[in-house]
Amino acid sequence: DYEARKRIGERIRQLRAERGMSQTELAERTGLVQCHIVRIEQGRYSVGFDTLQAIAKALDCTVDMVEQ
């Protein structure tokens, strides 16, 4: 659902910003491409659990923290 994707994307953007990390750096740490990170943060892409787990690890947090 779009609202859930948007909420998760905003949370990822917030956590990334709190850590002073660029979208490019997050992409490098997760093995994703930067444009994929953009789409996730904008809520335009549904994130699978494996991707969510990789993002959480790169942000040094838990999946629960990302889903809040």
Buried (B, 14 or more C-beta within 10 A) or exposed (E): EEEEBBBBBEBBBBBBEEEEBEBEBBBBBBEBEBEBBBBBBEBEBEBEEEBBBBBBEBBEBEEEEBBE
